[in-house]
Amino acid sequence: MSLIQLEDKDYKIVAQDSKLRASSFTDCLLSEVKFVDSNFQNSLFKECSFKDTSFQEVDLSGVSISDCEYQGMTIEGVPVRDLITVYKEKMGL
Protein backbone atom coordinates (compact mmCIF):
# COMPACT_ATOMS: atom_id res chain seq x y z
CA MET A 1 0.00 0.00 0.00
CA SER A 2 1.40 3.40 -1.01
CA LEU A 3 1.06 6.58 1.06
CA ILE A 4 0.08 9.81 -0.68
CA GLN A 5 0.19 12.91 1.51
CA LEU A 6 -1.62 16.02 0.24
CA GLU A 7 -1.53 19.20 2.30
CA ASP A 8 -2.75 22.79 1.94
CA LYS A 9 -3.14 22.68 -1.84
CA ASP A 10 -5.89 22.67 -4.46
CA TYR A 11 -5.99 19.31 -6.25
CA LYS A 12 -8.21 17.63 -8.81
CA ILE A 13 -8.18 13.90 -8.19
CA VAL A 14 -9.83 11.14 -10.19
CA ALA A 15 -9.92 7.85 -8.28
CA GLN A 16 -11.28 4.94 -10.27
CA ASP A 17 -11.24 1.27 -9.33
CA SER A 18 -9.18 2.33 -6.30
CA LYS A 19 -8.66 0.92 -2.84
CA LEU A 20 -8.38 3.90 -0.50
CA ARG A 21 -8.78 1.81 2.65
CA ALA A 22 -7.74 3.19 6.02
CA SER A 23 -7.41 6.70 4.59
CA SER A 24 -7.88 9.90 6.57
CA PHE A 25 -9.42 13.09 5.20
CA THR A 26 -9.38 16.11 7.57
CA ASP A 27 -10.66 19.64 6.85
CA CYS A 28 -11.20 18.85 3.16
CA LEU A 29 -13.55 20.44 0.64
CA LEU A 30 -14.70 17.53 -1.48
CA SER A 31 -16.90 19.35 -4.00
CA GLU A 32 -17.02 18.10 -7.57
CA VAL A 33 -15.04 15.00 -6.52
CA LYS A 34 -15.81 11.74 -8.31
CA PHE A 35 -14.94 8.41 -6.77
CA VAL A 36 -15.82 5.51 -9.08
CA ASP A 37 -15.69 1.90 -7.87
CA SER A 38 -13.52 2.90 -4.90
CA ASN A 39 -13.11 1.31 -1.48
CA PHE A 40 -12.94 3.54 1.63
CA GLN A 41 -13.16 0.75 4.22
CA ASN A 42 -11.93 1.86 7.67
CA SER A 43 -11.43 5.45 6.50
CA LEU A 44 -12.18 8.68 8.38
CA PHE A 45 -13.70 11.89 7.04
CA LYS A 46 -13.45 14.63 9.69
CA GLU A 47 -14.41 18.28 9.24
CA CYS A 48 -14.98 17.68 5.52
CA SER A 49 -17.57 19.28 3.25
CA PHE A 50 -19.62 17.11 0.92
CA LYS A 51 -22.04 19.99 0.27
CA ASP A 52 -24.14 19.45 -2.86
CA THR A 53 -22.65 15.98 -3.41
CA SER A 54 -24.58 12.91 -4.58
CA PHE A 55 -23.86 9.31 -3.65
CA GLN A 56 -25.25 6.70 -6.04
CA GLU A 57 -24.99 2.92 -5.90
CA VAL A 58 -22.83 3.18 -2.76
CA ASP A 59 -22.47 0.48 -0.10
CA LEU A 60 -22.97 2.34 3.19
CA SER A 61 -22.97 -0.82 5.34
CA GLY A 62 -21.52 -0.12 8.78
CA VAL A 63 -21.16 3.63 8.13
CA SER A 64 -21.34 5.83 11.23
CA ILE A 65 -22.37 9.50 10.92
CA SER A 66 -22.15 11.71 14.02
CA ASP A 67 -21.89 15.40 14.92
CA CYS A 68 -22.74 16.38 11.34
CA GLU A 69 -24.92 18.99 9.65
CA TYR A 70 -27.91 17.34 7.95
CA GLN A 71 -29.67 20.43 6.52
CA GLY A 72 -31.04 19.48 3.09
CA MET A 73 -29.65 15.92 3.23
CA THR A 74 -31.98 13.21 1.93
CA ILE A 75 -31.92 9.43 1.80
CA GLU A 76 -34.07 7.94 -0.96
CA GLY A 77 -35.75 11.37 -1.21
CA VAL A 78 -36.68 11.58 2.49
CA PRO A 79 -35.17 14.44 4.52
CA VAL A 80 -32.75 13.04 7.12
CA ARG A 81 -33.92 15.53 9.77
CA ASP A 82 -37.46 14.09 9.39
CA LEU A 83 -36.12 10.54 9.70
CA ILE A 84 -34.27 11.42 12.90
CA THR A 85 -37.32 13.20 14.36
CA VAL A 86 -39.63 10.24 13.67
CA TYR A 87 -37.05 7.79 15.08
CA LYS A 88 -36.64 9.83 18.30
CA GLU A 89 -40.42 10.05 18.74
CA LYS A 90 -40.85 6.33 18.18
CA MET A 91 -38.02 5.46 20.59
CA GLY A 92 -39.17 7.98 23.21
CA LEU A 93 -35.92 9.96 23.05
Secondary structure, 3 states (H helix, E strand, C coil): CCCCCCCCCCCCCEEECCECCCCEEECCECCCCEEECCECCCCEEECCECCCCCCCCCCCCCCCCCCCCCCCCEECCEEHHHHHHHHHHHHCC
